[in-house]
Amino acid sequence: MLKDSEKREEIQALHTELWNELQHCDEAFAEHYMTDCLKRLRARRMQRNTLKNFIMTRGFWISVIVGSLLGPLMVVLFIWVSLWVE
């Protein structure tokens, strides 16, 4: 998290510098720029939350278990059928 980061002061200085630069820009540009930045930040957060929620679903874990068991079960089935045919 940023609030616990060692580079917190450096990033906060970047924020202050950005704010100072935006004060010299047109009001419409500054508003559009800040709105665009917030949209991208929220979209990135939503992507992370979506992936996190997907990993926590029951279907994901069932597919992981089935996928990991499918290989060994196919080998056992192949050996069993081979011994049965012989």
C-alpha positions in Angstrom: 0.0 0.0 0.0 1.1 3.5 -0.7 0.5 4.8 2.8 3.0 2.2 4.1 5.6 2.7 1.3 9.1 3.9 1.8 8.7 6.2 -1.2 5.6 7.9 0.1 7.2 11.3 0.5 8.6 11.2 -3.1 5.2 10.3 -4.5 3.5 13.0 -2.5 6.1 15.5 -3.8 5.1 14.3 -7.4 1.5 14.9 -6.5 2.3 18.5 -5.3 4.3 19.2 -8.4 1.5 17.9 -10.6 -1.0 20.1 -8.8 1.2 23.1 -9.2 1.5 22.4 -13.0 -2.2 22.0 -13.4 -2.8 25.4 -11.8 -1.1 26.9 -14.8 -3.4 25.1 -17.3 -6.8 25.8 -18.6 -9.6 24.9 -16.2 -11.3 22.5 -18.7 -8.1 20.7 -19.5 -7.3 20.3 -15.8 -10.7 18.9 -15.1 -10.6 16.6 -18.1 -7.1 15.4 -17.1 -8.0 14.7 -13.5 -11.3 12.9 -14.5 -9.4 10.8 -17.0 -6.8 9.8 -14.4 -9.6 8.8 -11.9 -11.4 6.7 -14.5 -8.2 4.8 -15.3 -7.4 4.3 -11.6 -10.9 3.0 -10.9 -10.8 0.7 -14.0 -7.5 -0.8 -12.8 -8.9 -1.3 -9.3 -12.0 -3.0 -10.8 -9.8 -5.3 -12.9 -7.9 -6.4 -9.8 -11.1 -6.9 -7.8 -12.6 -8.9 -10.6 -9.6 -11.2 -10.8 -9.5 -11.5 -7.0 -13.2 -12.4 -6.9 -12.8 -14.9 -9.7 -10.0 -16.7 -7.8 -12.2 -16.9 -4.7 -15.1 -18.6 -6.5 -16.0 -22.2 -5.9 -16.0 -23.0 -9.7 -12.4 -21.8 -10.0 -11.2 -24.2 -7.3 -13.2 -27.1 -8.6 -11.7 -26.6 -12.1 -8.2 -26.5 -10.5 -8.8 -29.7 -8.6 -10.4 -31.4 -11.7 -7.5 -30.2 -13.9 -4.8 -31.5 -11.5 -6.5 -34.9 -11.1 -7.3 -35.4 -14.7 -3.8 -36.2 -15.8 -3.0 -38.9 -13.2 -6.5 -40.4 -13.6 -5.9 -40.7 -17.4 -2.6 -42.5 -16.8 -4.2 -44.9 -14.2 -7.1 -45.5 -16.6 -4.7 -46.2 -19.5 -2.7 -48.7 -17.4 -5.8 -50.4 -16.1 -7.3 -50.8 -19.6 -3.9 -52.1 -20.9 -3.7 -54.7 -18.1 -7.4 -55.7 -18.6 -6.9 -56.1 -22.4 -3.8 -58.2 -21.9 
